Amino acid sequence: MLRQPDHEIVVVGAGFSGIGASIKLQEAGFDDHVLLEEGDGVGGTWHWNTYPGIGVDIPSYSYQFSFEQRGDWSRVYAHGHELKAYAEHCADRYDVRRRVRFGTRVAAARFDEDAELWILTTTTGEELAARFVIGATGVLTQPKRPDVPGLDAFAGTTMHTARWDHDVDLRGARVGIIGTGASAVQVIPSIAEEVEHLTVFQRTPIWCLPRPDGPVPAPVRAALSRVPGAKALARLAAQAFVEATFPIPAHFDGIVKVGRGAEALGRAWLRSQVHDPATRAALTPAYGVGCKRPSFSNTYLATFNRDDVTLETSPIERVTPSGVRCAGGRHDLDVLLLATGFQVMEATNMPPFRLTGRGDVELAAWWGEHRMQAYQGVSVPGFPNYFAVLGPYAYNGASYFTLIENQVRHIVRCLRRARDTAATTVEVTAEANERYFREMLGRRDRQIFFQPSCAGANSYYFDEHGDVPFRSALTLESAWRSARFDLADYRFSAPAGAAAP
């Protein structure tokens, strides 16, 4: 007798992707679904990341669901605790929390071709069977440690920004931080005043631009909450700003040279903020704006004017028990912070568990052979009934919430067709996947990533194949196609003799 599903749908992850998927599944009448979450709370990125200064790096009004908009954000760029509270609010308001199994990490998922089910195995050895699986794990939760010799030999305290230990007292400590990416841009100015000395180990400088941040006055919050259409207008304006600061310069550099103006602004901002010419030169990127996601901060650059902050740009040779030894000298430290980001464009993190489809083929191995690809960032041939919220060529660099809503719309359309036709397997055709992959590759000539200006960017956007699996499209195109892609690009198969309801 073939195994029966424990749930029709399993959603892996209870961050905003999982929350959004659950809300739309309920709305479409798919009640038999469960969310498996490794942590002990909802929020994903905003549950795991609690380092000093953490906040959203785009305006808050664009960083929210279109169907659940807030008008009472305390700041234009909200702090992390507000995003965590927003996740809690959404989980409660839309009755998602009762479906979440906390403390449950998926170790592997295998497609049983006979039963046409996914068998998920947790790290405790438990097995669950599901007809469909939605990967909603995101990529900003699994910390990436730097490949630095001797890292484990350090006798002081070492912690990654994504696993911040609030019991560690930095007051009066000699602190070193490896990395100058988005997390470091927030952490560095937040801790500089309390430590005895801060040493920043920089491999590649980042473009840092001023941001229109500040507290939102109470009358404005009241108006946004009460005036009809005000929240929608604020969200539209914020989304337009985000679109202009990344998707347009990143994906249309070959058509419109928006990045040149941003680069001029970045250089002017740097000159106004950093006094020492040598330090200013060391903080100046040698690549164009858009090769990496630019950071927006009004305090980061000015931190390097402090006498108790050192910018170290010579290569790290090794970590010693007492600190860090670089080509330019030795730095004795009490605490070593790793602001080295996450496993982002890596096959083993999309999803962060072993996924085995038809013919015992593992997804990571398939991508290793065929390059990272997925039909509209959702589905891969050979892996039926599995859908990703964030797969290769899904995200265009705009608000993550527009990504979630677009991808979940795509997924729900497939699930509805499966329900209407009594299909037990849904699988994208190889032809449709190949067509989409070639379309994305065909747009490279207009993307900034493949221009000479990005040669020295050292960007994590590039995967092991030298590809940048971002969706080369404006957000409007992504939304349009998620609602109108041809369902004939999928095969919907029902057991022999089954009839549609």
N, C-alpha and C positions, 0 to 999 in steps of 0.2 A: 504493500500500500504506500502510495506516494505521500510525502510529508505535506502537511497543511500549513499555511502561513500563520504565524502568531499575530501578525498585523498586516494589513494591506500595504501600508507605507511606513517605512522607517526613515526619519530625518536625522542625519548625523550632525549634531551641533545645535546649541541653543543660544547662539549669538544673534545678531540682527537678521542674518540670513535664515536661520532656523525659525526665528520668531515670525518673520515675514512669510516664509513658506507655510507654516502652520496656520497662520491667519487666513491665507488665501485657500488652503486646502479645506478648512472648515467652511469658508464662504461658498466653495464649490460642492459641498456635500460629502467630502471625503473625511468622515469622522474617525475611521479606524486607522489612526496614525499615532506614532509615538516619537519623541525626540530623545536621543541619547546624547548626554552631555558629560564630558570628562570632569568639569569643574563642579563646584557646589553652589553655583548661582548662574543666572542668565546674564547675557551681555557680551560674551565672547571676548573680543579685544578689550573692552572696557571692564571686564571682570578680571582679566589676567594682568593688564597693564595699569599699575597704580603709582608709578614713579612720580617724584616731585615735578610739578609744572605740566603734567600731562593734560592735553586738551585736543580738541578737534583741529585739523589743519586746513579746514575750509569753513566758510561761514555756517553757523549753526542752522540757519534757516534752510539751507540746502541739504543738511545732514539729518534728515528725518523722513518718515514715510509720508507720501502724498495724502494718504487717508487718515493720518493721525498727526496733524501739525500742531506744534506749540507756538504760542506767541509770547511766552514768558521766559525765554532764555535770559539768563542774567547778563551774558556778554554776547558780543557778536560772534566770537569764537569761544564756545562753551568749554569749561573745564571738564576733566574726565568724570568726576563724580556726578555731574549733571547728565552725561550720556549714559552712565550706569543706571541712574534713576529713571531715565527715559525708557531704557530696556525693561526695567522692572515694571514700569507703568504699562507698557504695551503688553507684556506677558500677563499681567493681571486683568487689564481691561478686556482683552480678547480671549481670556480663558485658556491661555497657552500653558501656564505653569503646571496644571494638573496632568498634562501629557508628557512632562519632562521627567526622565530618569537621570537624576544627578549622580555624579561619581561613577559614571559608566563610560569607559573609553573603549572604542572599537579598535581591535588589533588587526582584524582581517575581515574581508567579505568575499565570498565565493559564490558564483552562479551555478546552481544545480540545474543542469540542462534537462534532466528527466522531470523534475518537479516544477521547473520554470519558476524557481524561487531563488532569492538571495539568502545565503546563510551567513549571518554576521556572528563573529566570535569576539567576545570582549577580552580584556586583559586578565579577567578572573576566570576565563575558560567557559563562561556561559555562552550558549548559542541561541540566536533568535532567527526565525525565518520570516521573510517579508517578500511580498510580490514585487514591490518597487522600493528603491532606495534613492533618497535625495541627499547628495553630499552638500552640506552647508557648514563646512568647517572653517572657511576663510583661510587667510594666510598670515595673519598678524598675531598669532598666538604661540607658535612653536619657536622659541628663541634659537638663534644661530650663534654658536660660539666661534670666536675667531681661531684661525689656524696659526697659533703663535706658540713657538717652542717654550716649554717650561710653565705653561699656564697653571697646571695643577700643583706646581711647586710653591706658589706664592703662599707665604705664611700668614698674611693678613686676611682680610675679608674680601671675597670675590662675589659679585652678584651681577646678573644680567638685568637690564632695565625692565625686561618683561616679567621678571620674578623678583620684584623689589621687596626687600626685607625691611619693614618699617621699625624693627627692633634695633637696627644698626644706627647708632648715633654718629652723624658726620661732623658734629660740632668740634672744631679744633683738630680735625683729622687731616692728614696729608692724603689727598684723593687723586687718583688718576682715572681718566675715562678714555677708553679706546673707541673711536668712531666719532664721526661728525655728521651723521644722518639726521633724519627727522626727530628721533627720540632724543639724541644728544642736543639738538638745537633747543629743545624744551628743558632738558635737565640742567644743562650747564649754567644758564643764568639763574636758575632756581636754587642752586646749592652754593654758588660762588661766595655769597656773603657769609655763610656759616662755617665753611671749612677753613682750615689754617692755610692750605695751599692747594690749588687745583691745577693739575697738569692734563692738558688735552692732547691726545695722540691722534694726529690727523694724517690719514693717508691721501685722501682726495678731498679738496675743499668743496663746499656745496654752495650753490647760488642761494642767497638769502635776500628776500625782498621785504619791504615794509608791509604791514597789513592793517587794514582799517578796523582795528579792534578797540574795544573799550566796553565799559559797563553800558547796558541798555537802560536808559532812564525809565523810571516807573511810569510816567505818562505814555511813553512809547510802547511799553509792554502792555499797558492797559488798552491802548488803541489797537494793537495787533491782536489782542484777545477778543475784543468786542466789536470792532468795526467790520462789517461784512466785506469779505474779499481781501482784507489787509494781510492776513497770513499768507494767502496764495500769492499776493503781489510781492511780499518780502521773499518768499521762496523762489519765485521766478527771477527776481533780481539777483539773488545769491547764486542761483544756478547759472545765470548768464555770466557772472563773474568767474565762477569755477571753469566754465566752458572756455572762456577767453584766456585763462591762465594755464591750462594744460592741454585739453584735447585739441584745440585749434592750433597752437604752436607745435605740438608734438606730432600731430597726424597730417597737418597741412602745410608744413614748412616748405615743401616743394612748390606750393601754390601761392601762399601768402606768408611773407617773412615777418610774422608777428614777433618771433623770438628776438629780433634785433632790437626792438624797442624795449622789451623786457630786460635784455642784457644791458642796455644803456642805463635803465633805471637801477639795475642791480649794482653797477659800477658806481653810480652817483651815490647810492645809499651807503655803499661800503666806504667811500671817501668821507662821507659825513659822519660816520660812526666810529671809525678806527683811526686813531691819531698817528701811530707809528707807521711810517712808510714800509718798513720791512715786514711788519706783521700784516699790514694791508695787502702787500704783494703775496704773502703766503696764504691768505684767505681768498685770493682771487682765483676762481676756477679757470682752467685752460680749455674748457669745452663750452658749448652753447647752452643757453637756457632751454630746458625741455628734454635734454639727454637723460637727466634724472629729474624726478619731481622736485621743483624748487621748494624751499622752505620759506615760510612767512613768519617773521619775528621782529618785534620792535626792541628786543633786549639782547639778543644773542651776540651780535657783532660787537656791541659796546662793552661786553664783558671782558674782551681781550685788552681793554685799556687798563685793567686793574693790575697792580703790582703783584698781587698774590695769584695771578693766573698766568700759566706758561703754555704757549702753543709749541708743541714739539712735532716737527714735520719730518725728521730723519727716520728712516725705517727702524722698526722694532726688531732687535736681534733675538731677544728672549726675555721671558719673565723669570725673575730670580726670587728666592724666598723673601727678599727685602724690598723688591720693587720691579722696575722695568729698565732693561739696558737697551739703549738705542745706539745707532751709529754716532749720534751726537753727544752721547753721555749717559749717565746713570741717574735714575729718579727713584729715590726712596719713598715708599708709600705705605700707608696703613690700610687703605681701601682701594680696590681696583674695580671699577665699573665697566661693564661690557655693553656698550651701546652699538652693538654690531648687527642689529636688525633681526630679520626672520628668514626662514627658509621659504622664499617667495616663489620665484620661477624655477622650482625644482620638481621633477616628476614624482619624487617620493613625498611631496607635501601637498599634492593635488589629486587625491586626498592624502592625509598623513597616516594612512594604513594600507596594507596590502590588499589590492583589489584584483580578483581573478575572474575573468570572463569565460567565454566559450573556448573549448579546447584547452583549458588550463593555462590560458595566456594571461600574464600579469600586465596590468595597465602600464606600469612604469617601464617594463621591458618593451611593450609595444611602442610606447613613445620613444624609447631609446633607439629602436630600429626605424621607426617611421617619422620621427620628429613629433614634438608636442603639437597636438591639434584636436579640435572637437567642433562638431557642427554647431555654429553660433555659440560656441563656448559651453554647450550643454551636454551633448551626447557624442559617444565614440562607437563606431561600428565594432561589433564583436562583444559589446558589453550591454546587452539588452536590459531594459528596466532600470538602468542606472542613469540618473540625471545630476548634473553638477550646477550649482549656482555660480560658482567661479571656476570655470575651466579655461583652457587655453583659448585665446581670442574672444573672451567674453567682456573683459573690462576695458573701457576706453580711457580711464583716468579721471573721469568726472566723479560726481557723488556716488559713493558706494550704495546709497539707497536707490538711486535710479537703476543701478545694476541689478539689485535684488528684485525690484518690482518687474523689470523687463524679463529677467531669467525665469522668475516664478510664473509669470504669465505664459511663457513658452512651455514650461513644464506642465502646468495645469491644462493647457490646451491638449497636450498629448494624453494626459490621464483621462480627460473627458472623452476623447475619441476612443480610448481603450475601453472605458466603461460602456459607451454607447454601442460598441461592436462586440462586447464580451471578450475582448482580446486579453490574453494572459502574458503576451510578450509585446514589447514596443522597442523597436530597434531602428536606429537611423541607417539609411542605406549607405554603402560605401561610396556610391556615386555622389550623393548629396554632400557627404562629408568632404570628399575630394574637391568638389566644386567650391565649397566655402573656403577651404584651406587655400586653394589656388587664388581665389579672389583676394584673400587677405595678403598673400605674398605679392600679388600684383599691385598692391597699393604702397609697397615699400618705398618707391621712388619719391613719394611725397612726404614720407615720415622723416622726422629729424634724426631718429636713432641711427639711420644708415647714411647720414651725411658726414663729410669729413670733419665737421665741427664737433662730432661726438667721439672722435677717435680716442681721446684721453679721459673719457668720463668714468670708466671703471664701474659701469652701471649694473646693478643687480637685475635690471630688466632683461638682460640677455640670458638665455638659457644655455645649456651645454652645447647646443647645436649652432649657437650664434644667432638664433632667432629672438625676436621680441614678441612674445605671444599676447600682445595687446590688440584689442579690436580697433582697427583703423577706421573710425566712424564717429560722427557726431552723435550725441545722445538721442536726438530726435530720430535719426535713422535706426538706431538700435531699438527704440521703443516701437517704431512702425513695423519693423520686421518681426519682432517678438509676437506681435498681434496678428501678422498676416503671412507668416511663412507657410509654404505649401505643406500640408500634412501628408501629402504623397511622398515627401522626403523620408518618411518613416514607414516601416512595415509593421502592421498591427495583425498579430497572429492569434487565432483562437484554437483551442483544442479541437481535434476532429469530432464532428457531430454537434458542436456547440452552436447555439443560435443566439443572435443578438437579442437583448431584452426588448 
